[in-house]
Amino acid sequence: MVTDRPLLEINDLWVTYWGRSLLGLSGRPFHAVKGANLSIRPGETLGLVGESGSGKSSIANTVLGLVPAAGGSMRFGDEDLAGMGTRYPSNVRKQIQAVFQDPYSSLNPSMTVEEIVTEPLRVHTTMGRSERRQRAVELLELVSLSREHLERHPHQFSGGQRQRIAIASALALQPRLIVLDEPVSALDVSTQNQIINLLYERRDALGIAYLLIAHDLALVHHISDRIAVMYLGHIVEEGPSDRVYRRPAHPYTKALLDAVPLLDPQAQRARRAARKAAPAIDAPRVSTTGCPYQNRCPHVMPRCQTEMPPAYAVDGGGTASCFLHADRPAVLPASGTGKAA
């Protein structure tokens, strides 16, 4: 059940990595996330999309407490996650779980399925072994596996089955939020659909919120309530899933959608011809001033080169950080113009 109060609320989040010189000294900082604003309500799925290197996984790792926030705030219920750095207490860690991209490397090959699924229970609860075993059976049944799989090892399963085991482990502590970092990209198409449908069913049955990280906007649209689009560390668009997918408000979101193959061969050929006829656009590069998308945008204006656009309200709900919507009210200041801590 989705409620109005955010479960996770992120404001002006910065994530920074520091390079190292040959002498081991700190080098220049690299800001992977620049002033991001996001929120997720209980029982809701927020899809976070963008190209590789856009900052999606940096946000995921910061929410999980694997990477500290360099600036901004990040609240989970009444807890200040940003203030905890990477030292989340047990009562917080058990409420935020994760399913990672590669089911072939995310499971310990030396452990049995029972050990993998019950590990969170062993660490965070006082359950005895028989209780943990019974809970493991219940969890496997939730993901369409059975008791007979308990004594097997990961190498005895297909990729889709391994991802089901990872999901069962993530569900063990009855978390309020699961971070899904590219959970199906390593799987074949038919298995992807099975896993996505499984996640959808478990969310509705258990009321879990998902932060879904992916690069495939069409796939994210299938499962998400809302979508946020990242480009070079900035959230450039956010809004209801259907609106973002069917009526993108930011040129970058439209470019992502234009990259999705069409089922109609004639329409696909027409799109390819239009793309070839369009003026050449520079490859992506970081601009020191102005809009981060200015070097690739077909609608670039002089002010885009000197001003960072704020997040403007758009028709259909949500926001877009683009001066094409400057006639609408700005609801958030320009991201990335502040300072990381």
C-alpha positions in Angstrom: 0.0 0.0 0.0 1.5 3.3 -1.1 1.2 6.2 1.4 2.0 9.9 1.0 4.9 10.1 3.5 8.2 9.2 2.0 10.0 6.1 3.2 13.3 7.3 1.7 13.9 11.0 1.1 17.1 12.2 -0.6 17.8 15.9 -0.8 20.8 17.5 -2.6 22.9 14.3 -2.4 26.5 14.4 -3.5 28.7 11.3 -3.9 32.4 11.9 -4.4 35.3 9.6 -5.2 38.9 10.7 -4.8 41.6 9.6 -7.3 45.1 8.6 -6.2 48.4 9.7 -7.6 51.3 7.4 -8.2 52.7 8.4 -4.8 49.5 7.4 -3.1 48.4 11.0 -2.4 44.9 12.1 -2.8 44.2 13.4 -6.3 41.3 15.4 -7.8 37.7 14.6 -6.7 35.2 13.1 -9.1 31.6 13.9 -8.3 29.6 10.9 -9.4 26.3 12.3 -8.0 25.7 16.1 -8.0 22.8 17.4 -5.9 20.3 14.6 -6.5 16.7 14.8 -5.1 14.6 11.6 -4.9 11.9 10.2 -2.7 10.3 6.7 -2.4 7.0 6.0 -0.6 6.2 2.7 1.2 5.1 0.1 -1.4 6.3 2.2 -4.3 8.8 1.4 -7.1 11.1 4.2 -8.2 13.0 3.3 -11.4 16.3 5.1 -11.8 17.6 5.0 -15.4 20.5 6.4 -17.4 23.6 5.5 -19.3 26.6 3.6 -17.7 28.5 6.2 -15.6 25.5 8.4 -15.0 25.6 7.9 -11.2 22.8 5.4 -10.7 24.8 2.7 -8.9 26.5 5.4 -6.8 23.1 6.4 -5.5 22.3 2.8 -4.8 25.5 2.1 -3.0 25.1 5.2 -0.9 21.5 4.2 0.1 22.9 0.8 1.1 25.7 2.3 3.2 28.5 1.0 1.0 29.6 4.5 0.0 29.4 7.6 2.2 27.5 10.7 1.2 29.8 13.6 0.6 27.0 16.1 1.0 23.2 16.5 1.3 20.7 14.6 3.4 19.2 11.1 3.1 16.5 10.1 5.5 15.0 6.6 5.8 11.8 7.0 8.0 13.1 8.8 11.1 16.8 7.7 10.5 19.5 10.0 9.1 21.4 7.7 6.7 23.8 10.4 5.5 24.9 11.1 9.1 25.7 7.4 9.6 28.2 7.2 6.7 28.9 3.5 6.1 28.1 2.4 9.7 24.4 1.6 9.6 23.2 -0.1 12.9 21.6 -3.5 12.6 18.0 -2.2 12.9 18.6 -0.1 9.8 20.5 -2.6 7.8 17.8 -5.3 8.2 15.2 -2.9 6.7 17.3 -2.1 3.6 18.3 -5.1 1.5 19.7 -5.5 -2.1 19.6 -7.7 -5.1 22.6 -7.2 -7.4 23.2 -7.6 -11.1 25.0 -10.8 -11.6 23.5 -13.9 -10.0 26.6 -15.9 -11.0 28.9 -13.8 -8.7 26.5 -12.4 -6.0 26.0 -15.8 -4.3 28.8 -17.6 -2.3 29.6 -20.7 -4.3 30.7 -22.6 -1.2 27.4 -22.1 0.7 24.3 -24.2 0.3 21.0 -22.5 -0.6 19.9 -22.9 3.0 23.0 -21.1 4.3 22.6 -18.3 1.7 18.9 -17.6 2.5 19.3 -17.9 6.2 22.5 -15.9 6.6 20.6 -12.6 7.3 18.5 -14.4 9.9 21.6 -15.8 11.6 23.2 -12.4 11.7 20.2 -10.2 12.6 17.9 -12.5 14.6 18.0 -14.9 17.6 16.2 -17.7 15.6 17.5 -21.2 16.2 18.6 -23.4 13.3 15.3 -25.3 12.9 13.4 -22.0 12.8 15.8 -20.6 10.2 15.4 -23.8 8.1 11.6 -23.5 8.2 11.8 -19.8 7.3 14.1 -20.8 4.4 11.5 -23.2 3.1 8.8 -20.5 3.2 11.1 -18.0 1.4 11.9 -20.4 -1.3 8.3 -21.1 -1.9 7.7 -17.3 -2.2 10.1 -17.3 -5.2 8.7 -20.6 -6.7 11.5 -22.9 -5.4 11.1 -25.7 -2.9 12.5 -27.6 0.1 14.4 -30.0 -2.1 16.7 -27.1 -3.2 18.0 -26.3 0.3 21.1 -28.6 0.2 22.2 -27.6 -3.3 24.9 -25.1 -4.2 24.6 -22.1 -6.6 26.4 -23.8 -9.5 23.6 -26.4 -9.7 21.1 -23.7 -10.7 20.3 -21.6 -13.8 20.8 -17.8 -13.8 17.1 -17.2 -13.2 17.0 -19.6 -10.3 20.1 -18.0 -8.8 18.4 -14.6 -8.9 15.3 -16.2 -7.2 17.6 -17.4 -4.5 19.1 -13.9 -4.1 15.6 -12.4 -3.9 14.6 -15.0 -1.3 17.6 -13.9 0.8 16.7 -10.2 0.4 13.2 -11.0 1.6 14.4 -12.9 4.7 14.3 -10.0 7.1 11.0 -8.6 5.8 12.7 -5.3 4.7 10.9 -2.1 3.9 13.1 -1.2 1.0 15.0 -3.4 -1.5 17.6 -1.8 -3.8 17.6 -3.7 -7.2 20.8 -2.9 -9.0 20.3 -4.1 -12.7 18.6 -7.3 -11.3 17.9 -8.8 -14.7 20.5 -7.5 -17.2 22.6 -10.6 -17.0 19.6 -12.9 -17.8 18.0 -13.9 -21.1 14.7 -12.2 -22.1 12.3 -14.9 -21.1 14.0 -15.2 -17.7 14.0 -11.4 -17.3 10.2 -11.4 -17.6 9.8 -14.1 -15.0 12.0 -12.3 -12.5 10.3 -8.9 -13.1 6.9 -10.5 -12.7 8.1 -12.2 -9.5 9.3 -8.9 -8.1 6.0 -7.2 -9.0 4.0 -9.9 -7.2 6.2 -9.8 -4.0 6.0 -6.0 -3.9 2.2 -6.0 -4.0 1.9 -8.9 -1.6 4.4 -7.7 1.0 4.2 -3.9 0.6 7.9 -3.5 -0.1 9.4 -0.4 -1.7 11.9 -0.8 -4.6 14.7 1.4 -5.8 15.2 -0.2 -9.3 18.4 0.7 -11.0 18.5 0.0 -14.8 19.5 1.4 -18.2 16.5 0.0 -20.1 13.7 2.6 -19.9 11.1 0.2 -21.5 11.8 -2.4 -18.8 11.7 0.1 -16.0 8.3 1.4 -17.3 6.8 -2.0 -16.9 7.4 -2.3 -13.1 7.9 1.3 -11.8 5.3 3.7 -10.4 7.7 6.6 -11.0 10.8 7.1 -13.1 13.9 9.3 -12.5 16.4 9.9 -15.3 20.1 10.5 -14.6 22.7 12.1 -16.8 26.3 12.8 -15.7 25.4 12.8 -12.0 22.3 14.9 -12.3 18.6 14.0 -12.1 17.3 15.6 -15.3 13.7 14.3 -15.2 11.4 12.7 -12.8 7.7 11.8 -12.8 4.9 9.2 -13.1 6.1 6.2 -15.1 3.5 6.5 -17.9 4.1 10.2 -18.4 7.9 9.9 -18.6 7.7 7.0 -21.0 5.0 8.3 -23.3 5.6 12.0 -23.0 9.2 12.6 -22.1 9.9 16.2 -21.1 13.7 16.3 -21.3 15.7 15.9 -24.5 17.9 13.2 -22.9 14.9 11.1 -21.9 13.6 11.3 -25.4 17.0 10.2 -26.7 16.9 7.2 -24.4 13.5 6.2 -25.7 14.6 6.7 -29.3 17.3 4.1 -28.7 14.7 1.5 -27.9 14.1 -0.7 -31.0 10.6 -0.5 -32.6 8.6 -3.6 -33.5 7.4 -2.0 -36.7 10.3 -2.4 -39.3 9.0 0.5 -41.4 8.9 2.8 -38.3 12.4 1.7 -37.3 13.7 2.5 -40.8 12.1 5.9 -40.7 13.6 6.6 -37.3 17.1 5.5 -38.6 16.8 7.8 -41.6 15.8 10.7 -39.4 18.7 10.1 -37.2 21.2 10.1 -40.1 19.7 13.3 -41.4 20.0 15.1 -38.1 23.1 17.3 -37.4 26.0 15.6 -35.8 26.2 16.1 -32.0 29.3 16.0 -29.9 30.0 13.0 -27.7 29.1 13.4 -24.0 31.6 15.3 -22.0 31.4 17.2 -18.7 30.7 20.9 -19.0 32.1 23.1 -16.3 29.2 25.5 -16.5 25.6 25.4 -17.7 23.4 22.4 -18.5 25.2 19.0 -18.4 23.4 17.9 -21.6 24.3 21.0 -23.7 26.9 19.2 -25.8 24.4 16.6 -27.1 21.1 18.5 -27.0 19.4 19.4 -30.3 17.6 22.2 -28.6 20.6 23.9 -26.9 20.1 27.7 -26.3 22.7 30.3 -25.3 21.6 30.3 -21.7 22.2 26.5 -21.5 25.9 27.2 -21.8 26.1 29.5 -18.8 23.1 28.6 -16.5 22.2 25.3 -14.8 18.4 24.7 -15.3 16.3 24.2 -12.2 13.7 21.5 -12.1 10.5 22.8 -13.7 7.0 21.3 -13.2 5.7 19.7 -16.4 2.3 18.7 -17.6 1.3 15.2 -16.4 3.3 15.4 -13.2 6.9 15.4 -12.2 9.8 17.7 -13.2 12.3 18.3 -16.0 15.6 20.3 -15.6 15.4 21.9 -19.0 14.9 25.5 -20.1 12.4 24.3 -22.7 10.0 24.4 -19.7 11.1 27.8 -18.4 7.5 29.1 -18.8 6.5 26.7 -15.9 7.2 27.2 -12.2 10.6 26.0 -10.9 9.9 23.5 -8.0 13.6 22.7 -7.2 16.8 24.8 -7.5 19.3 23.8 -10.1 21.1 20.6 -9.0 24.9 20.4 -8.9 25.4 24.1 -8.1 26.0 23.6 -4.5 29.0 22.2 -2.7 29.7 18.7 -1.6 30.8 18.4 2.1 
